[in-house]
């Protein structure tokens, strides 16, 4: 018998046993009913958000194509990084494509070169610089690298030849492995030129 189809007069518990309803406390029945009602509504809201998201992406893509037709041209490739404003400037919609990147084996080459630099500089460089560089390669609890911290190392104007080769290795190790589309909505704050995001995050409303 399916867990979703309990026998009449029984309730299925968390370990898969059928318990006579007469043996279930009223408060437990009410809790069960409340949780299932809320989950049903949450599922409906999620479905509506997915439908809206897909519709928004399609509508924006269609508008970009329509705008391009005004100039007898077509927009090739992936659409992205577009901001659309309402005529009165009160609202804007931002559509963006964020690339997902990974580093290949050359990142380890870069790390080895940086370690050589740190070792050579140990007597003359400040501890803060050493900690900053080393922390760029620390991983989170899931073992993932912080891409932003690694890429930020390229901003330092360090002339050491090994450092320069390390930065080249970092740049060449970057691999684009996918992309993700985002759409965000904003409303202008009254009397200003600042825009506030219209949050669709359940925790933020």
LOFILUM-795833 format. One record per residue: x, y, z of N, C-alpha, C in turn. Coordinates in steps of 0.05 Angstrom, whole numbers, padded with zeros to 5 digits, always signed. Example, Ala and Ser with C-alpha at 12.3 -4.5 7.8 and 13.67 -1.06 7.14 Angstrom:
% LOFILUM-795833
+00264-00114+00156+00246-00090+00156+00264-00066+00156
+00257-00045+00142+00273-00021+00143+00258+00001+00157
***
This chain:
% LOFILUM-795833
+00017-00024+00000+00000+00000+00000+00017+00025+00000
+00010+00045-00016+00026+00070-00018+00024+00085+00009
+00047+00098+00015+00047+00114+00040+00028+00138+00038
+00021+00146+00013+00002+00168+00010-00027+00160+00012
-00032+00134+00015-00059+00124+00016-00062+00106+00041
-00064+00120+00064-00067+00105+00089-00094+00091+00090
-00094+00069+00105-00119+00054+00109-00139+00072+00124
-00165+00069+00116-00186+00084+00131-00185+00078+00161
-00186+00100+00176-00185+00097+00205-00157+00095+00217
-00137+00097+00199-00109+00096+00208-00093+00120+00198
-00072+00126+00212-00053+00147+00203-00025+00135+00201
-00011+00142+00180+00016+00132+00176+00036+00149+00191
+00052+00137+00208+00072+00152+00223+00098+00154+00208
+00118+00167+00221+00143+00174+00208+00160+00149+00201
+00155+00127+00214+00171+00103+00209+00156+00083+00192
+00133+00091+00181+00119+00074+00162+00099+00055+00174
+00091+00060+00199+00072+00043+00212+00044+00056+00212
+00024+00040+00208-00004+00050+00209-00014+00050+00238
-00022+00073+00247-00031+00076+00275-00061+00082+00275
-00077+00068+00291-00106+00075+00292-00110+00104+00300
-00128+00118+00286-00132+00146+00292-00141+00151+00321
-00154+00131+00332-00163+00133+00360-00140+00135+00380
-00117+00126+00371-00093+00126+00388-00075+00151+00383
-00083+00167+00364-00068+00191+00358-00079+00215+00373
-00063+00230+00387-00072+00252+00403-00083+00274+00385
-00105+00288+00394-00117+00309+00378-00097+00330+00368
-00078+00338+00386-00059+00358+00379-00041+00349+00356
-00035+00322+00356-00018+00311+00335-00033+00311+00308
-00059+00306+00309-00076+00307+00285-00077+00336+00274
-00080+00355+00292-00082+00383+00283-00055+00392+00271
-00033+00384+00284-00007+00390+00273-00003+00379+00246
-00011+00354+00242-00008+00340+00217-00024+00355+00195
-00049+00363+00203-00066+00377+00183-00054+00404+00176
-00044+00419+00196-00032+00445+00191-00008+00443+00172
+00010+00424+00178+00034+00422+00162+00027+00415+00133
+00009+00396+00130+00002+00388+00102-00013+00410+00087
-00029+00426+00101-00043+00448+00088-00022+00469+00079
-00004+00476+00097+00017+00496+00090+00035+00486+00067
+00042+00461+00068+00059+00450+00047+00045+00450+00020
+00019+00445+00020+00003+00445-00004+00003+00474-00016
-00001+00494+00001-00001+00521-00008+00027+00530-00017
+00048+00521-00003+00075+00527-00011+00082+00516-00038
+00072+00491-00043+00077+00479-00069+00063+00495-00091
+00039+00505-00086+00025+00521-00106+00040+00547-00111
+00050+00560-00090+00065+00585-00093+00091+00580-00109
+00105+00558-00103+00129+00551-00118+00123+00547-00148
+00101+00533-00154+00094+00528-00181+00087+00555-00195
+00074+00573-00181+00067+00599-00193+00093+00615-00198
+00112+00614-00180+00138+00628-00184+00153+00617-00207
+00154+00591-00210+00167+00578-00233+00154+00587-00259
+00128+00587-00259+00113+00595-00283+00119+00624-00290
+00119+00641-00269+00125+00670-00273+00153+00674-00283
+00172+00660-00271+00200+00662-00279+00204+00655-00309
+00193+00632-00317+00195+00624-00345+00182+00643-00364
+00159+00653-00355+00144+00673-00371+00160+00699-00374
+00172+00708-00352+00188+00733-00352+00212+00730-00371
+00226+00707-00369+00249+00703-00387+00240+00703-00416
+00218+00690-00422+00208+00688-00450+00199+00716-00460
+00186+00731-00443+00176+00758-00451+00199+00777-00456
+00219+00776-00439+00242+00794-00442+00258+00786-00468
+00262+00760-00472+00276+00752-00497+00260+00760-00521
+00234+00758-00520+00217+00766-00543+00219+00796-00548
+00220+00812-00526+00222+00841-00529+00249+00849-00541
+00270+00835-00532+00297+00841-00543+00297+00836-00573
+00285+00814-00582+00283+00808-00610+00266+00829-00625
+00245+00838-00612+00227+00858-00624+00243+00884-00628
+00258+00892-00607+00274+00916-00608+00294+00914-00631
+00307+00891-00633+00327+00887-00654+00315+00890-00682
+00291+00881-00685+00277+00882-00711+00273+00911-00720
+00273+00930-00701+00270+00958-00708+00294+00967-00725
+00316+00953-00723+00340+00960-00737+00348+00938-00758
+00328+00922-00765+00331+00901-00785+00355+00883-00779
+00356+00875-00754+00378+00857-00746+00367+00836-00726
+00384+00817-00719+00376+00797-00700+00398+00796-00678
+00390+00788-00654+00408+00786-00632+00416+00757-00630
+00442+00751-00635+00451+00723-00634+00461+00716-00606
+00464+00690-00602+00475+00680-00577+00456+00684-00554
+00466+00681-00529+00450+00683-00505+00443+00712-00499
+00418+00716-00491+00410+00743-00483+00418+00747-00454
+00426+00772-00448+00433+00777-00420+00442+00805-00416
+00444+00812-00390+00454+00838-00381+00439+00861-00394
+00413+00861-00391+00396+00881-00403+00379+00893-00380
+00376+00920-00380+00359+00933-00361+00337+00948-00376
+00312+00942-00369+00289+00954-00382+00275+00973-00362
+00269+00997-00371+00256+01017-00353+00227+01022-00363
+00209+01027-00344+00183+01036-00351+00185+01065-00362
+00165+01073-00377+00167+01100-00391+00170+01122-00370
+00157+01119-00347+00159+01140-00326+00183+01137-00308
+00199+01116-00313+00223+01113-00297+00218+01102-00269
+00194+01095-00263+00187+01086-00235+00196+01058-00230
+00198+01042-00251+00204+01014-00249+00226+01006-00268
+00242+00985-00260+00261+00974-00279+00263+00944-00274
+00270+00931-00296+00274+00902-00295+00302+00896-00305
+00317+00882-00289+00344+00874-00298+00345+00844-00304
+00355+00839-00328+00359+00811-00337+00388+00807-00341
+00399+00786-00328+00428+00781-00329+00434+00752-00332
+00457+00746-00344+00467+00719-00347+00494+00718-00332
+00495+00702-00311+00520+00699-00296+00533+00673-00305
+00558+00675-00313+00573+00652-00321+00583+00636-00296
+00581+00610-00298+00592+00593-00277+00619+00584-00286
+00639+00589-00269+00667+00582-00276+00679+00561-00257
+00698+00547-00268+00715+00529-00252+00744+00533-00260
+00762+00524-00243+00790+00525-00249+00800+00497-00256
+00817+00496-00277+00829+00470-00283+00855+00466-00268
+00871+00446-00277+00895+00438-00262+00916+00460-00260
+00914+00481-00278+00934+00502-00277+00932+00519-00252
+00909+00518-00238+00907+00533-00213+00927+00522-00193
+00932+00496-00193+00952+00485-00175+00980+00495-00181
+00985+00498-00208+01011+00510-00216+01013+00538-00205
+00992+00553-00207+00992+00581-00196+00997+00580-00166
+00984+00562-00152+00987+00560-00123+01016+00553-00116
+01029+00536-00131+01057+00529-00125+01075+00553-00129
+01070+00568-00151+01086+00592-00156+01082+00613-00134
+01058+00616-00125+01052+00635-00104+01066+00626-00078
+01065+00600-00073+01079+00590-00049+01109+00596-00050
+01121+00594-00074+01149+00601-00077+01153+00631-00071
+01135+00647-00080+01137+00676-00074+01135+00681-00045
+01116+00669-00032+01112+00673-00003+01137+00665+00012
+01148+00643+00005+01173+00633+00018+01196+00652+00014
+01199+00663-00011+01221+00681-00017+01217+00708-00003
+01192+00716+00001+01186+00742+00013+01184+00741+00043
+01185+00717+00055+01178+00714+00083+01193+00733+00101
+01217+00740+00094+01233+00757+00112+01226+00787+00107
+01217+00793+00083+01213+00822+00077+01184+00830+00073
+01165+00811+00073+01137+00819+00069+01122+00819+00095
+01101+00834+00096+01085+00836+00120+01068+00810+00123
+01063+00802+00148+01046+00778+00153+01019+00781+00141
+01008+00806+00140+00982+00811+00129+00980+00803+00100
+01001+00809+00084+01001+00802+00056+01002+00772+00053
+01018+00759+00069+01020+00730+00067+00993+00717+00074
+00980+00726+00095+00954+00715+00103+00933+00720+00081
+00934+00744+00069+00915+00751+00048+00917+00732+00025
+00941+00727+00016+00946+00710-00007+00938+00681-00001
+00947+00671+00022+00941+00644+00030+00911+00639+00033
+00897+00659+00044+00868+00655+00049+00852+00654+00023
+00864+00664+00001+00850+00663-00024+00845+00635-00033
+00861+00616-00024+00859+00588-00032+00846+00570-00012
+00835+00582+00009+00820+00567+00029+00793+00558+00017
+00783+00535+00026+00758+00525+00016+00737+00527+00038
+00712+00526+00029+00690+00526+00049+00685+00498+00059
+00663+00494+00074+00658+00469+00086+00653+00447+00066
+00644+00455+00042+00639+00435+00021+00663+00430+00003
+00686+00443+00010+00710+00440-00005+00712+00457-00030
+00694+00477-00032+00694+00495-00055+00712+00519-00051
+00726+00527-00072+00742+00551-00071+00725+00576-00075
+00735+00598-00064+00722+00624-00068+00733+00636-00093
+00718+00635-00115+00729+00645-00141+00736+00675-00139
+00720+00690-00126+00725+00719-00124+00751+00726-00111
+00758+00712-00090+00783+00717-00076+00807+00710-00093
+00805+00687-00107+00827+00679-00124+00831+00699-00147
+00809+00707-00160+00811+00725-00182+00821+00753-00173
+00815+00760-00148+00823+00786-00138+00853+00789-00136
+00868+00766-00134+00897+00767-00132+00909+00781-00157
+00895+00779-00180+00906+00791-00204+00908+00821-00203
+00894+00833-00184+00895+00862-00182+00921+00873-00170
+00936+00856-00157+00960+00866-00143+00983+00870-00164
+00994+00893-00164+01016+00900-00183+01043+00891-00171
+01047+00865-00170+01072+00854-00160+01090+00846-00183
+01114+00855-00183+01132+00852-00206+01147+00826-00207
+01147+00811-00185+01161+00786-00184+01153+00768-00208
+01173+00758-00222+01167+00742-00247+01151+00717-00241
+01156+00705-00217+01140+00681-00210+01111+00689-00205
+01107+00712-00192+01079+00721-00188+01065+00726-00214
+01079+00739-00233+01067+00744-00259+01059+00718-00273
+01076+00698-00271+01069+00672-00283+01046+00659-00269
+01044+00663-00243+01022+00652-00227+00996+00665-00236
+00996+00691-00239+00972+00705-00248+00963+00696-00276
+00983+00691-00293+00976+00682-00320+00964+00654-00318
+00975+00637-00301+00964+00610-00297+00935+00611-00287
+00930+00630-00269+00903+00633-00258+00884+00640-00281
+00892+00660-00297+00875+00670-00319+00869+00647-00339
+00890+00632-00345+00887+00611-00365+00873+00586-00354
+00871+00584-00328+00858+00561-00316+00828+00563-00314
+00818+00587-00320+00789+00592-00318+00774+00578-00340
+00754+00562-00333+00738+00548-00352+00708+00555-00347
+00694+00564-00367+00666+00570-00365+00651+00544-00369
+00637+00535-00348+00623+00509-00349+00593+00511-00351
+00583+00535-00351+00554+00539-00353+00546+00567-00346
+00521+00572-00346+00511+00599-00340+00483+00597-00328
+00476+00618-00313+00450+00619-00300+00437+00646-00306
+00412+00646-00312+00397+00670-00318+00384+00681-00293
+00384+00707-00290+00371+00721-00268+00353+00743-00278
+00331+00748-00265+00314+00771-00270+00307+00783-00243
+00311+00810-00241+00305+00824-00216+00288+00848-00222
+00272+00856-00203+00252+00877-00207+00257+00899-00186
+00254+00924-00195+00260+00947-00178+00238+00968-00180
+00234+00983-00159+00216+01006-00158+00231+01030-00147
+00228+01053-00161+00243+01076-00153+00232+01087-00127
+00250+01094-00109+00242+01106-00084+00232+01134-00089
+00209+01141-00078+00196+01166-00084+00214+01190-00077
+00216+01208-00097+00232+01233-00093+00261+01229-00096
+00270+01205-00105+00299+01200-00108+00304+01186-00135
+00330+01183-00141+00337+01167-00164+00347+01139-00156
+00341+01131-00131+00348+01105-00121+00326+01085-00125
+00334+01060-00131+00314+01039-00135+00316+01018-00113
+00293+01009-00103+00292+00987-00084+00283+00962-00098
+00296+00940-00090+00289+00914-00102+00262+00905-00092
+00246+00894-00110+00221+00881-00103+00228+00851-00098
+00229+00844-00072+00239+00817-00065+00218+00796-00070
+00227+00774-00083+00210+00751-00086+00221+00728-00069
+00239+00735-00050+00250+00716-00031+00231+00715-00007
+00221+00691-00001+00201+00688+00020+00211+00699+00047
+00238+00696+00052+00249+00705+00077+00252+00735+00079
+00249+00749+00057+00254+00778+00056+00229+00795+00055
+00206+00782+00054+00181+00798+00051+00166+00798+00077
***
